[in-house]
């Protein structure tokens, strides 16, 4: 198990990105949360297997979405805390 902290930059607020991220987490065995940040970015904290998290990171690029426009992701890897039982959208 691993943990990632992802800061997502681009046109990611007001376009359904948090719901998009939650859908992607549901496709893998990923727990954690996603939330908007006051600077216009989105923050994701997630835990899961390294393979699941790598797939999730690729998904977070939103390459095939026509409304979301991710400019770049900053990803930090860490040790899991086990504090999450699901993946949630936070306000």
Secondary structure, 3 states (H helix, E strand, C coil): CEEEEEEEEEECCCCCHHHHHHHHHHHCCCEEEEEECCCCCEEEEEEECHHHHHHHHHHHCCCCCCCCEEEEEEEEEECCCCCCCCEEEEC
